[in-house]
Amino acid sequence: MAIDEGLAQRIREQLAGEPGISEKRMFGGLAFLLNGNTAVGVHGEEMIVRLDPAATEAALARPGVRSPRQLAPRKAHPMPDPATSYTDLRALIVNCTLKRSPERSHTQGLIDVSRGILERQGVAVDVVRAVDHDIATGVWPDMTEHGWESDEWPVLYSQVMAADILVLAGPIWLGDNSSVMKRVIERLYSCSSLLNEAGQYAYYGRVGGCLITGNEDGVKHCAMNVLYSLQHLGYTIPPQADAGWIGEAGPGPSYLDEGSGGPENEFTNRNTTFMTWNLLHLARLLKDAGGIPAHGNQRSEWDAGCRFDFENPEHR
């Protein structure tokens, strides 16, 4: 959509000299950002302004001013019942930082945002820093049965299976997920052949998401890798199941560093909130439904010869 360039120029002139101002083309318009957050924008021939909530009512009383909600009618969407309870849900968040406790983890800072939302809804949340545990390398459920002297994965796996929600969180290194993240995913894979009581793969009926932090590019690449892996293993992935924060390109502050803007970043906070609530909604739906329907996806039945409408003349 074309924008009113004259209007954009007048805004540009008014903001000239203000610190922290930048411009970005987005959603068919032009946004003027203050420290990374939208302050004012141009959409078509209209100016969009972010106001203090306390000033909204007075602004809407002025001629020619309207709320963005009045721009176009929207289809109503069902709201969750206010009586909906999430207190029977359990979440596990695995921090795949390379730093052992008690060293500060920037990934933990973003985890705490999601964790706070979950706990305010009564969800029992466990957070595990994987690097603090002796997780052996390999793709078997218990690597002590394959030559390793010790392996704490079986204990962590019991927490995985107790959780309705799994969030894998980690940093970016050289544009990719950390080695710890890759090891955790490998060990999740090591148990993926196990079946539940319905004969489906064991991770069915659970939801997954991810959080990514760093001070270099790669959030979307890392999230794609994690979310693909989780769905391949049997997890159900809701919409917008990832969130992340990165600083400016090149060496710079990390999420929790003073002046980074990370904890205050609206984009990151919005996506983290959406991810967390989408995980909650989908986990609630799946738990109430008793998981994914057990038909056409049971490994035990397939091994017994059932082909679920895939033509198999030899099976009677």
TAKA-V785871 format. One record per pair of residues at least 4 apart in sequence whose C-alpha atoms are under 7 Angstrom apart, sorted by the first residue. I is the first residue (numbers start at 1). J is the second residue. If there is no record, write none. Layout:
<<I & J> <I & J>>
This chain:
<<1 & 28> <1 & 29> <1 & 44> <2 & 44> <3 & 29> <3 & 42> <3 & 43> <3 & 44> <3 & 45> <4 & 8> <4 & 44> <4 & 45> <5 & 9> <6 & 10> <7 & 11> <8 & 12> <8 & 42> <9 & 13> <10 & 14> <11 & 15> <12 & 16> <20 & 34> <20 & 35> <21 & 32> <21 & 33> <21 & 34> <21 & 35> <22 & 32> <22 & 33> <22 & 34> <23 & 31> <23 & 32> <23 & 33> <24 & 30> <24 & 31> <24 & 32> <25 & 29> <25 & 30> <25 & 31> <26 & 30> <26 & 31> <29 & 42> <29 & 43> <29 & 44> <30 & 41> <30 & 42> <30 & 43> <31 & 38> <31 & 40> <31 & 41> <31 & 42> <32 & 38> <32 & 39> <32 & 40> <32 & 41> <33 & 37> <33 & 38> <33 & 39> <34 & 38> <34 & 39> <36 & 265> <37 & 265> <37 & 266> <39 & 49> <39 & 50> <40 & 48> <40 & 49> <40 & 50> <41 & 47> <41 & 48> <41 & 49> <42 & 46> <42 & 47> <42 & 48> <43 & 47> <51 & 55> <51 & 56> <52 & 56> <55 & 59> <56 & 60> <57 & 61> <59 & 65> <60 & 65> <60 & 66> <66 & 70> <80 & 84> <86 & 121> <86 & 122> <86 & 123> <87 & 121> <87 & 122> <87 & 123> <88 & 123> <89 & 123> <89 & 124> <89 & 164> <90 & 123> <90 & 124> <90 & 125> <90 & 163> <90 & 164> <90 & 165> <91 & 123> <91 & 124> <91 & 125> <91 & 126> <91 & 163> <91 & 164> <91 & 165> <91 & 166> <92 & 125> <92 & 126> <92 & 127> <92 & 160> <92 & 163> <92 & 165> <92 & 166> <92 & 167> <93 & 126> <93 & 127> <93 & 128> <93 & 166> <93 & 167> <93 & 168> <94 & 127> <94 & 128> <94 & 129> <94 & 130> <94 & 167> <94 & 168> <94 & 169> <95 & 107> <95 & 108> <95 & 128> <95 & 129> <95 & 130> <95 & 168> <95 & 169> <95 & 170> <96 & 129> <96 & 130> <96 & 131> <96 & 169> <96 & 170> <96 & 180> <96 & 181> <97 & 105> <97 & 107> <97 & 170> <97 & 171> <97 & 180> <98 & 131> <98 & 180> <99 & 103> <99 & 105> <99 & 131> <100 & 131> <100 & 132> <101 & 132> <105 & 109> <106 & 254> <106 & 255> <106 & 256> <107 & 111> <107 & 169> <107 & 170> <107 & 171> <107 & 213> <108 & 112> <109 & 256> <110 & 114> <111 & 115> <112 & 116> <113 & 117> <114 & 118> <114 & 272> <114 & 273> <114 & 276> <115 & 119> <115 & 125> <116 & 120> <117 & 121> <118 & 122> <118 & 123> <119 & 123> <119 & 124> <119 & 125> <131 & 180> <133 & 152> <134 & 151> <134 & 152> <135 & 151> <135 & 152> <135 & 153> <136 & 143> <136 & 151> <137 & 183> <138 & 143> <138 & 187> <139 & 186> <139 & 187> <139 & 189> <139 & 190> <140 & 190> <140 & 191> <141 & 154> <141 & 190> <141 & 191> <142 & 151> <142 & 153> <142 & 154> <143 & 147> <143 & 148> <143 & 151> <144 & 148> <144 & 149> <144 & 150> <144 & 151> <152 & 156> <153 & 157> <154 & 158> <155 & 159> <156 & 160> <157 & 161> <158 & 162> <159 & 163> <164 & 206> <164 & 207> <164 & 283> <165 & 206> <165 & 207> <165 & 208> <165 & 279> <165 & 283> <166 & 207> <166 & 208> <166 & 209> <167 & 208> <167 & 209> <167 & 210> <168 & 209> <168 & 210> <168 & 211> <169 & 210> <169 & 211> <169 & 212> <170 & 177> <170 & 178> <170 & 181> <170 & 211> <170 & 212> <170 & 213> <171 & 177> <171 & 178> <171 & 212> <171 & 213> <171 & 214> <172 & 176> <172 & 177> <172 & 178> <172 & 213> <172 & 214> <172 & 218> <173 & 177> <173 & 178> <175 & 216> <175 & 217> <175 & 218> <176 & 218> <176 & 222> <177 & 181> <177 & 182> <177 & 222> <178 & 182> <179 & 183> <180 & 184> <181 & 185> <182 & 186> <183 & 187> <184 & 188> <185 & 189> <186 & 190> <187 & 191> <188 & 192> <189 & 233> <192 & 201> <192 & 202> <192 & 233> <193 & 201> <194 & 201> <194 & 202> <195 & 199> <195 & 200> <195 & 201> <195 & 202> <196 & 200> <196 & 201> <196 & 202> <198 & 294> <199 & 298> <199 & 299> <199 & 300> <200 & 204> <200 & 297> <200 & 298> <200 & 299> <201 & 234> <203 & 233> <203 & 234> <203 & 235> <204 & 234> <204 & 235> <204 & 291> <204 & 292> <205 & 235> <205 & 236> <205 & 286> <205 & 291> <205 & 292> <206 & 235> <206 & 236> <206 & 283> <207 & 235> <207 & 236> <207 & 237> <207 & 279> <207 & 283> <208 & 230> <208 & 235> <208 & 236> <208 & 237> <209 & 227> <209 & 237> <209 & 241> <209 & 242> <210 & 223> <210 & 226> <210 & 241> <210 & 242> <210 & 243> <211 & 242> <211 & 243> <211 & 244> <212 & 219> <212 & 243> <212 & 244> <212 & 245> <213 & 244> <213 & 245> <213 & 246> <214 & 245> <214 & 246> <214 & 254> <215 & 246> <215 & 247> <215 & 248> <215 & 251> <215 & 252> <215 & 253> <215 & 254> <216 & 246> <216 & 247> <216 & 249> <216 & 250> <217 & 246> <217 & 249> <218 & 222> <219 & 223> <219 & 244> <220 & 224> <221 & 225> <222 & 226> <223 & 227> <223 & 242> <224 & 228> <225 & 229> <226 & 230> <227 & 231> <228 & 232> <229 & 233> <230 & 234> <230 & 235> <231 & 235> <231 & 236> <231 & 237> <237 & 241> <238 & 278> <238 & 279> <238 & 282> <239 & 278> <240 & 274> <240 & 275> <241 & 275> <242 & 275> <243 & 268> <243 & 271> <243 & 272> <243 & 275> <244 & 268> <245 & 255> <245 & 262> <245 & 268> <247 & 252> <247 & 253> <247 & 254> <248 & 252> <253 & 257> <253 & 260> <254 & 260> <255 & 260> <255 & 262> <255 & 263> <256 & 260> <256 & 262> <261 & 265> <265 & 269> <266 & 270> <267 & 271> <268 & 272> <269 & 273> <270 & 274> <271 & 275> <272 & 276> <273 & 277> <274 & 278> <275 & 279> <276 & 280> <277 & 281> <278 & 282> <279 & 283> <280 & 284> <281 & 285> <282 & 286> <283 & 287> <284 & 288> <285 & 289> <286 & 290> <286 & 291> <286 & 292> <287 & 291> <294 & 298> <296 & 308> <298 & 302> <299 & 303> <300 & 304> <301 & 305> <301 & 306> <302 & 306> <302 & 307> <305 & 315> <306 & 315> <307 & 311> <307 & 312>>
